[in-house]
Structures are given as C-alpha cells and as structure tokens.
Amino acid sequence: MRLYKLKKLKILLMAGWLVWLLSACGSEAATPVVTPVQTVQLELPTAMPVPPTPTVLQVPTATARPDPVPTAGPAVAGVLSAPPESRRLDFSLATLQRIQQKLAGRFARVDLTTLAVAGYAGQQLPVDIFTFYRVNLQARGWQETHDYDNRFGIYFTKADQVAAINATAIPDDLTVNFLAGFVPSVKGQIKGGETLILLGQGPAATFEVLKK
C-alpha cells in the first residue's frame, strides 16, 4: 500500500514536471524572438546643390545712325539747291504768274518778278526734304523763321532775303488732276505717290503777304 502511494507521487511529480516543461517550451515557441534592427541613418545633404549659372555673352548692340544728309549741289533758285533724288519740273516764274492770275485778293498784287523759283518731284517724304534744307541752309548762315504762314512751307532769312521751301505729298492721280486745274503743266510731270517740291527766294518785301 505504501509502495503504491510512492509510485503515485512519482507519477504526479513527473506529470507536473512535464506540464511545466511543456508550458515553458510552449511559452518560448509562442513568443517570437525579435532581433533588434539596426537603424541605418542616411546622411542626406542639407541643401540641393545649385548648378553653376551659365555665362551670358554680352553682344554689343549696334548704335543706329541717322542717314547722312546729302550735300547741297549747285543753286537752282537763288541760293537753294535741288532736292536730293528728284527730277526737275517745268516750273518757272511764268508758271507762277499764271497761277497768280487765278488768285484773288492780296496774292494778286504781289510783284513776283523779284523771285527765283524752281520745281521738283521725287519719292522722298516732305519731312526729309525739310530736313535737307534745314541742315544745308543753317550751315550757310540762314536762320529758320516762323513769322510766315507754314501752310505754304518753311522759311529761312538772311539779311533782307527770304528762302521758302514747299514740299507737298501727292497721294494719288486725282490730286494731280486737281492741281492741273490751276497749273496745267503739272499734268504728266508728277505722279500720285510722289512729293511736289517748290523753291523760291527773294526779298522780304515779296513775302510780306505770307506774314502771320
């Protein structure tokens, strides 16, 4: 009887040990082994590198130069030379006197025999014609004056003489026909799209009628 109790105690102790061992093993199997991961710190640059600025070649800008003013040629009306790049018209003192006969009022009483006149036509703009005479006359001591009616052109004075330059753009052939009503000789001499240039020089008394 006593032997039976000893065997039973051994069985219980062995059973208890097995239970503990199995629980311990089970505990170890259930608990995963976590291997610590070493954190790798990447060294990132604090700022992105800036590419070098390309060198810009400085190309010198060409300086615009105004076209040179042509040199005045021989005088054709008093001291006035012919305008550049133009052709002479059949315009004389007799032509101017015929125009005067068609006018009334103070223009009809002006003595035109004291004037030297000439007429031209060309492709240049009126402003270019005026620039030509301004440069060339002022270089010879003539002074531009605004005492006279600029609807008829620009004027220069020197001593007791006055030089007058008229440059009028003729837009089309209808305008030519209109002018031909006053001066029939312009028909066939000047064309639409050209500039009509009239030159005159004489004593200041002759131009008194054009004073403002």
Protein Blocks (a to p, Z undefined) as FASTA:
>chain_A
ZZmmmmmmmmmmmmmmmmmmmmmmmmmmmpccddddddddddddfbdcdddddddddddd
ddddddddddddddfehjaccdehiadddddfklmmmmmmmpgcjllmpcfklpccdddd
dfbdfklmmmmmmmmmmmnopacdfkbcfknoccddehjbccdddddddfblklmmmmmm
mmmmlgokacghiacdddddddfklmmmmpZZ
